[in-house]
Amino acid sequence: MKKLILILLAALPFAVHAQNHQYIVDTATELVDGYLRMMNHRYLPEDSLVVIDTRVTIVGTADTFVMKRWYAQQQNHRVEVWHQGELQTAFYGNGLDHFRRYVRDGRYWEDVGPALMYRMLGGYDFRGPLFNWRTENLNLEYLGRAKTEDGHSLRVVKVTGHNNFMRYYMFEESGLLTLFLESDTVGTNPIRSANHVDWKCFHEYLPVSHYLFPVQESFLRDGTLTVLESTVHFEPLDLTPFNQD
């Protein structure tokens, strides 16, 4: 595993003094849009389902979860997370008028609104948090380059969202996203550690047809390291997962 996690937030405001603001903004946009073009998720086939099976391992424990995700165009999403044969988390929506989530304590499904549905989707969305950066009105700023402990060079984009929530996205020379770090505050308010991802690393991407998908990832949350290993395939279009429990 690359020593990417050793990059410090304090080392990020660098290498921008010799660049004008317009260049910094344009470079950030070029990096992010170039990465999204490489992933090509905006043009996933409309006649197919994307199916992602993921093994989720909590490092240092015996806990292993199984996550399955379905996606079809027009914002059809379904997510299920299982542990030892029991459903832990699940929700789905057809992108229009049918949104449901699983209530684990009562073992039943209930209707939810679209706003709650997309908040729950959050980190489960394989397209990543940069996918809709324009419609979400995120601000991008190129900070220059950072180096890992082993001398690996990365290009850094600072992304500021609602309430001044910040992430630092780090791109390889190839243009692929390899790491992001999160600030631990929203404005001046600290984020509860249980809700805060210190960093997330993308170790490997898999080409499937004309698209790229992250298939080996890891993240640190509240001192706990989690590893995700995925397989991805397409299936003939079937909207059943987005319309029934």
ABEGO torsion letter per residue (X at the ends): XBAAAABBAAAABBGAAABBAAAAAAAAAAAAAAAAAAAGAAABBAABBBBBBBBBBBBGBABBBBBBBBBBBGGBBBBBBBBGGBBABBBBBAGAABBBBBBAAAGBBBBBBAAAAAAAAEAABAAEAAAAAAAAGBBBBBAEBBBBAAGBBBBBBBBBBBGGBBBBBBBBAAGBBABBBBBABBEABBBBAAABBABBBBABBBBBEABBBBABBBBBBGGBBBBBBBBBBBBBBBAAAAABX
